[in-house]
Amino acid sequence: MRKLLAGVYKFKTEIFPERQELFTELSSAQNPRILFITCSDSRIDPNLVTQAAPGDLFIIRNAGNIVPPHERHAGGTTAAIEYAVSALRVKHVVVCGHTDCGAIKGAMAPEDLAELPHTSDWLGHTLAAVATVRARHGGIRGEHLSELTEENVVLQLRHLMTHPAVAAAIASDALELHGWIYDIGHGDIRCYDERERRWRSVEDVYREQPELAAEIAANLPEHGDH
Ligand code: ZN
């Protein structure tokens, strides 16, 4: 806790004054362009990885970067998605999985979760991804962790489409969905190519889609140069 308090003190006395203008601007409104859904894992820092500033990313975090399929009862993830898409009108949703994900390891070995009934239930939202990998290989083993991590992101993108706010925004070309995997050990991001159904390096995607690069440049660093 001492380290945390020291951090807050440093923020208040050093960082905040440097970016006073940005924080004043943000003090009464937010206008993020990106809904970023990722794992609760402590090793992921969405703002650091994307070089985004406060106000740029509306973030939902949970174990396994899961988007439960839409149901007609209130849930934190569902409400946050609805708010981001329908009220804040974000332009993009990124579902970002990551390497060495404890949730995905748990999904591979549900027998290890006997003492964690809520985690076990929650990871039920990954079962279709587990079944896909299992069917492909006639079983699921440690070596399939990376593949399951990818399939889970693809599955959660499908779940997103079941949310009415998301479906409506996509139908009116107001929203795009993106699947990413963050590689903790290499500081790398891989992006899912929906059309070709394969994963590509962020460099490839950036190079081949000048309009996307321009859009990212226009959206992300909005406050970055303060
Ligand atoms: Zn994780």
Residues whose N, C-alpha, C, O or C-beta is under 5 A from the ligand:
A	BS01	ZN	C39 D41 G64 C101 G102 A103
